[in-house]
């Protein structure tokens, strides 16, 4: 009986010893979770914390590449001045091409004002002119002359020229008070009417557009635009 107890104690001690050796890994890889986690912490003493709760800052090279890849949103404006009506039409047709679809154009007509004119509009024949001048004289208007030069005002009857619009309106009112109801007033221009086209669009394509317009109209003049409507002047 005593021998059996000794054998049982010996086997229990041996089992504990084998479990101890196995747990320490002397017999191979331990299967316990804690042991695996310890083994997976390779070179733990060389780990370095680069941020706490924030993304790391971008490297200089990457930041520059992102800036260059980002599309440019700046808008430029160029003004083409002194264009004849047909030349302005050519520029507007150029802007209908697909490559310039991002541009928007504003067209303005310009003319040189040299004063104002009160007159009877051109009549159909010299006989009508004679009849009208007789009527003017009967109404007490003797200061007039007949436009003889060819053109859109041929056979008009001039009743006076004025430097300002206020003076011209006063002269017209005086004639109407005498009974001259056919007289009108208009602005006199010294040069044929010209056009200005302002073109706004992507700054990155502005030079390409400028070269295309210059190729189309070699004598056209390009300048920088003034402030847009509602913008303060610099």
Secondary structure, 3 states (H helix, E strand, C coil): CHHHHHHHHHHHHHHHHHHHHHHCCCCCCCCCHHHHHHHHCCCHHHCCCCCCCCCCCCCHHHHHHHHHHCCCCCEEEEEEEEECHHHHHHHHHHCCCHHHCCCEEEEEEECCEEEEEEEECCCCCHHHHHHHHHHHHHCCCCCCEECCCCCCCCCCEEEEEECCHHHHHHHHHHHHHHCCCCEEEEEEECCCCEEEEEEEEEHHHHHHHHHHHHHHCCCCEEEECCCCCCCCCC
